[in-house]
Amino acid sequence: MIMKHKESDLQIRCLKWFRYQYPAYARLMEHPHNEGNGLNRRQQSIANAEGVTKGVADLILHVPVESYQFDAFNFGPFTSLAVEMKTATGRQSKEQKEWQRFFEAAGGRYIVCRSYDDFVSEVTRYVSCIPASIDAAIKKVHSQLQHEANEEAKAQFRKLLNK
């Protein structure tokens, strides 16, 4: 359990960095909650029926890239980025390796990150390859949602002042 907790702490730290660094993309990186720890048999059956899949990566960034440069080589395009968090000595399970194969076959980029620095480096590289048109569209939606939230907050504040 200690090993899982270390992976969880690493994942939380990495996700906090991502949300701070790329606020417009924050809603597009998710943790597919597939852990069944603590569920009774009935709850696990319901979770499985709802789509829980063993081996799914810890984080998925739902944004495509046209090309991805690694060292001196270009790869891609990729449909999305899956990140599996592991400690320095952690190993992928059989189910994780199988899920990775399916994800890559479907055109995704799959990485295993063993440290905060690994995550920052890999994600920064991936995000830098997002096409300008997609980047602009995502940032436009983010800006619109911020504007709507500000207008709603102003309306609520005016409502409080008028009471």
Short mmCIF file of the C-alpha atoms (twelve columns), coordinates in Angstrom:
data_MODEL
# 
_entry.id   MODEL 
# 
loop_
_atom_site.group_PDB 
_atom_site.id 
_atom_site.type_symbol 
_atom_site.label_atom_id 
_atom_site.label_alt_id 
_atom_site.label_comp_id 
_atom_site.label_asym_id 
_atom_site.label_seq_id 
_atom_site.Cartn_x 
_atom_site.Cartn_y 
_atom_site.Cartn_z 
_atom_site.pdbx_PDB_model_num 
ATOM 1   C CA . MET A 1   0.000   0.000  0.000   1 
ATOM 2   C CA . ILE A 2   2.858   2.412  0.683   1 
ATOM 3   C CA . MET A 3   3.974   2.082  -2.965  1 
ATOM 4   C CA . LYS A 4   0.469   2.975  -4.223  1 
ATOM 5   C CA . HIS A 5   0.378   5.973  -1.876  1 
ATOM 6   C CA . LYS A 6   3.683   7.240  -3.301  1 
ATOM 7   C CA . GLU A 7   2.279   6.919  -6.822  1 
ATOM 8   C CA . SER A 8   -0.853  8.753  -5.718  1 
ATOM 9   C CA . ASP A 9   1.187   11.583 -4.170  1 
ATOM 10  C CA . LEU A 10  3.226   11.860 -7.366  1 
ATOM 11  C CA . GLN A 11  0.074   11.914 -9.486  1 
ATOM 12  C CA . ILE A 12  -1.526  14.631 -7.350  1 
ATOM 13  C CA . ARG A 13  1.607   16.785 -7.553  1 
ATOM 14  C CA . CYS A 14  1.834   16.333 -11.322 1 
ATOM 15  C CA . LEU A 15  -1.830  17.120 -11.881 1 
ATOM 16  C CA . LYS A 16  -1.602  20.257 -9.752  1 
ATOM 17  C CA . TRP A 17  1.343   21.416 -11.877 1 
ATOM 18  C CA . PHE A 18  -0.556  20.643 -15.086 1 
ATOM 19  C CA . ARG A 19  -3.652  22.563 -14.019 1 
ATOM 20  C CA . TYR A 20  -1.536  25.549 -13.015 1 
ATOM 21  C CA . GLN A 21  0.657   25.449 -16.124 1 
ATOM 22  C CA . TYR A 22  -2.128  24.767 -18.641 1 
ATOM 23  C CA . PRO A 23  -5.402  26.048 -17.158 1 
ATOM 24  C CA . ALA A 24  -7.197  25.970 -20.510 1 
ATOM 25  C CA . TYR A 25  -6.458  22.235 -20.760 1 
ATOM 26  C CA . ALA A 26  -7.284  21.383 -17.145 1 
ATOM 27  C CA . ARG A 27  -10.651 19.771 -17.939 1 
ATOM 28  C CA . LEU A 28  -9.124  17.714 -20.728 1 
ATOM 29  C CA . MET A 29  -6.752  15.795 -18.469 1 
ATOM 30  C CA . GLU A 30  -8.595  13.297 -16.363 1 
ATOM 31  C CA . HIS A 31  -8.051  10.426 -14.015 1 
ATOM 32  C CA . PRO A 32  -10.372 7.587  -15.057 1 
ATOM 33  C CA . HIS A 33  -11.307 6.393  -11.581 1 
ATOM 34  C CA . ASN A 34  -10.880 2.671  -12.116 1 
ATOM 35  C CA . GLU A 35  -9.657  1.571  -8.718  1 
ATOM 36  C CA . GLY A 36  -11.972 -0.911 -7.078  1 
ATOM 37  C CA . ASN A 37  -10.272 -0.790 -3.688  1 
ATOM 38  C CA . GLY A 38  -12.774 -0.870 -0.857  1 
ATOM 39  C CA . LEU A 39  -15.763 -1.788 -3.000  1 
ATOM 40  C CA . ASN A 40  -17.944 -4.689 -1.975  1 
ATOM 41  C CA . ARG A 41  -18.895 -7.337 -4.536  1 
ATOM 42  C CA . ARG A 42  -22.143 -5.578 -5.535  1 
ATOM 43  C CA . GLN A 43  -20.437 -2.187 -5.917  1 
ATOM 44  C CA . GLN A 44  -17.665 -3.767 -7.976  1 
ATOM 45  C CA . SER A 45  -20.249 -5.421 -10.254 1 
ATOM 46  C CA . ILE A 46  -21.962 -2.067 -10.794 1 
ATOM 47  C CA . ALA A 47  -18.620 -0.354 -11.465 1 
ATOM 48  C CA . ASN A 48  -17.698 -3.029 -14.008 1 
ATOM 49  C CA . ALA A 49  -21.081 -2.662 -15.720 1 
ATOM 50  C CA . GLU A 50  -20.546 1.117  -15.848 1 
ATOM 51  C CA . GLY A 51  -17.288 0.646  -17.739 1 
ATOM 52  C CA . VAL A 52  -14.484 0.229  -15.232 1 
ATOM 53  C CA . THR A 53  -11.607 -1.340 -17.147 1 
ATOM 54  C CA . LYS A 54  -8.563  -2.889 -15.532 1 
ATOM 55  C CA . GLY A 55  -5.267  -1.445 -16.646 1 
ATOM 56  C CA . VAL A 56  -6.406  2.019  -17.768 1 
ATOM 57  C CA . ALA A 57  -3.660  4.631  -17.405 1 
ATOM 58  C CA . ASP A 58  -3.682  6.971  -14.417 1 
ATOM 59  C CA . LEU A 59  -4.119  10.170 -16.446 1 
ATOM 60  C CA . ILE A 60  -5.392  10.814 -19.955 1 
ATOM 61  C CA . LEU A 61  -5.035  14.075 -21.857 1 
ATOM 62  C CA . HIS A 62  -7.775  14.171 -24.488 1 
ATOM 63  C CA . VAL A 63  -6.039  16.372 -27.045 1 
ATOM 64  C CA . PRO A 64  -4.524  15.234 -30.357 1 
ATOM 65  C CA . VAL A 65  -1.152  16.222 -31.783 1 
ATOM 66  C CA . GLU A 66  0.008   16.047 -35.383 1 
ATOM 67  C CA . SER A 67  3.598   15.145 -34.585 1 
ATOM 68  C CA . TYR A 68  5.633   14.555 -31.491 1 
ATOM 69  C CA . GLN A 69  9.376   14.987 -31.325 1 
ATOM 70  C CA . PHE A 70  11.414  12.703 -29.114 1 
ATOM 71  C CA . ASP A 71  15.176  13.093 -29.234 1 
ATOM 72  C CA . ALA A 72  15.907  13.573 -32.949 1 
ATOM 73  C CA . PHE A 73  12.870  11.630 -34.157 1 
ATOM 74  C CA . ASN A 74  9.319   12.673 -35.024 1 
ATOM 75  C CA . PHE A 75  6.396   10.437 -34.169 1 
ATOM 76  C CA . GLY A 76  2.686   10.850 -34.536 1 
ATOM 77  C CA . PRO A 77  0.063   11.884 -35.080 1 
ATOM 78  C CA . PHE A 78  -1.433  10.898 -31.730 1 
ATOM 79  C CA . THR A 79  -5.067  11.056 -30.676 1 
ATOM 80  C CA . SER A 80  -4.349  11.621 -26.988 1 
ATOM 81  C CA . LEU A 81  -1.783  11.105 -24.240 1 
ATOM 82  C CA . ALA A 82  -2.017  8.433  -21.540 1 
ATOM 83  C CA . VAL A 83  0.230   8.692  -18.500 1 
ATOM 84  C CA . GLU A 84  0.908   5.795  -16.165 1 
ATOM 85  C CA . MET A 85  2.472   6.908  -12.876 1 
ATOM 86  C CA . LYS A 86  5.024   4.576  -11.306 1 
ATOM 87  C CA . THR A 87  7.624   4.866  -8.612  1 
ATOM 88  C CA . ALA A 88  11.267  4.297  -9.527  1 
ATOM 89  C CA . THR A 89  10.855  0.555  -8.966  1 
ATOM 90  C CA . GLY A 90  7.156   0.198  -9.845  1 
ATOM 91  C CA . ARG A 91  6.158   -2.171 -12.646 1 
ATOM 92  C CA . GLN A 92  3.166   -2.199 -14.962 1 
ATOM 93  C CA . SER A 93  0.657   -4.943 -14.335 1 
ATOM 94  C CA . LYS A 94  -0.317  -7.384 -17.066 1 
ATOM 95  C CA . GLU A 95  -3.601  -5.490 -17.502 1 
ATOM 96  C CA . GLN A 96  -1.772  -2.160 -17.819 1 
ATOM 97  C CA . LYS A 97  0.517   -3.547 -20.509 1 
ATOM 98  C CA . GLU A 98  -2.474  -4.927 -22.401 1 
ATOM 99  C CA . TRP A 99  -4.378  -1.626 -22.140 1 
ATOM 100 C CA . GLN A 100 -1.248  0.195  -23.371 1 
ATOM 101 C CA . ARG A 101 -1.168  -2.009 -26.464 1 
ATOM 102 C CA . PHE A 102 -4.803  -1.217 -27.296 1 
ATOM 103 C CA . PHE A 103 -4.316  2.499  -26.632 1 
ATOM 104 C CA . GLU A 104 -1.267  2.690  -28.879 1 
ATOM 105 C CA . ALA A 105 -3.009  0.640  -31.583 1 
ATOM 106 C CA . ALA A 106 -5.802  3.234  -31.515 1 
ATOM 107 C CA . GLY A 107 -3.283  6.009  -32.151 1 
ATOM 108 C CA . GLY A 108 -2.554  7.215  -28.627 1 
ATOM 109 C CA . ARG A 109 0.764   8.167  -27.056 1 
ATOM 110 C CA . TYR A 110 1.400   6.180  -23.857 1 
ATOM 111 C CA . ILE A 111 4.116   7.054  -21.366 1 
ATOM 112 C CA . VAL A 112 5.237   5.788  -17.991 1 
ATOM 113 C CA . CYS A 113 6.382   8.570  -15.649 1 
ATOM 114 C CA . ARG A 114 8.511   7.711  -12.640 1 
ATOM 115 C CA . SER A 115 9.070   11.222 -11.328 1 
ATOM 116 C CA . TYR A 116 7.693   14.743 -11.331 1 
ATOM 117 C CA . ASP A 117 10.475  15.801 -13.703 1 
ATOM 118 C CA . ASP A 118 9.577   12.977 -16.132 1 
ATOM 119 C CA . PHE A 119 5.967   14.138 -16.138 1 
ATOM 120 C CA . VAL A 120 6.786   17.820 -16.647 1 
ATOM 121 C CA . SER A 121 9.210   17.041 -19.471 1 
ATOM 122 C CA . GLU A 122 6.929   14.615 -21.317 1 
ATOM 123 C CA . VAL A 123 3.747   16.645 -20.950 1 
ATOM 124 C CA . THR A 124 5.474   19.895 -21.918 1 
ATOM 125 C CA . ARG A 125 6.802   18.210 -25.044 1 
ATOM 126 C CA . TYR A 126 3.377   16.791 -25.907 1 
ATOM 127 C CA . VAL A 127 1.501   20.061 -25.338 1 
ATOM 128 C CA . SER A 128 4.047   21.955 -27.439 1 
ATOM 129 C CA . CYS A 129 2.978   19.773 -30.387 1 
ATOM 130 C CA . ILE A 130 -0.738  20.590 -30.197 1 
ATOM 131 C CA . PRO A 131 -1.809  22.191 -33.481 1 
ATOM 132 C CA . ALA A 132 -2.367  25.947 -33.289 1 
ATOM 133 C CA . SER A 133 -5.990  25.624 -34.447 1 
ATOM 134 C CA . ILE A 134 -6.843  23.194 -31.630 1 
ATOM 135 C CA . ASP A 135 -4.927  25.260 -29.079 1 
ATOM 136 C CA . ALA A 136 -6.838  28.384 -30.135 1 
ATOM 137 C CA . ALA A 137 -10.195 26.596 -29.995 1 
ATOM 138 C CA . ILE A 138 -9.537  25.210 -26.503 1 
ATOM 139 C CA . LYS A 139 -8.323  28.563 -25.218 1 
ATOM 140 C CA . LYS A 140 -11.382 30.269 -26.702 1 
ATOM 141 C CA . VAL A 141 -13.739 27.894 -24.848 1 
ATOM 142 C CA . HIS A 142 -11.735 28.385 -21.651 1 
ATOM 143 C CA . SER A 143 -11.942 32.170 -22.019 1 
ATOM 144 C CA . GLN A 144 -15.688 32.044 -22.743 1 
ATOM 145 C CA . LEU A 145 -16.315 29.894 -19.669 1 
ATOM 146 C CA . GLN A 146 -14.270 32.245 -17.496 1 
ATOM 147 C CA . HIS A 147 -16.261 35.204 -18.841 1 
ATOM 148 C CA . GLU A 148 -19.564 33.408 -18.155 1 
ATOM 149 C CA . ALA A 149 -18.450 32.550 -14.610 1 
ATOM 150 C CA . ASN A 150 -17.428 36.187 -14.015 1 
ATOM 151 C CA . GLU A 151 -20.767 37.456 -15.303 1 
ATOM 152 C CA . GLU A 152 -22.622 34.997 -13.076 1 
ATOM 153 C CA . ALA A 153 -20.568 36.073 -10.049 1 
ATOM 154 C CA . LYS A 154 -21.296 39.736 -10.821 1 
ATOM 155 C CA . ALA A 155 -25.016 38.990 -11.113 1 
ATOM 156 C CA . GLN A 156 -25.027 37.176 -7.771  1 
ATOM 157 C CA . PHE A 157 -23.101 40.028 -6.154  1 
ATOM 158 C CA . ARG A 158 -25.607 42.577 -7.496  1 
ATOM 159 C CA . LYS A 159 -28.419 40.379 -6.179  1 
ATOM 160 C CA . LEU A 160 -26.823 40.389 -2.702  1 
ATOM 161 C CA . LEU A 161 -26.424 44.177 -2.781  1 
ATOM 162 C CA . ASN A 162 -30.093 44.641 -3.693  1 
ATOM 163 C CA . LYS A 163 -31.421 42.604 -0.749  1 
# 
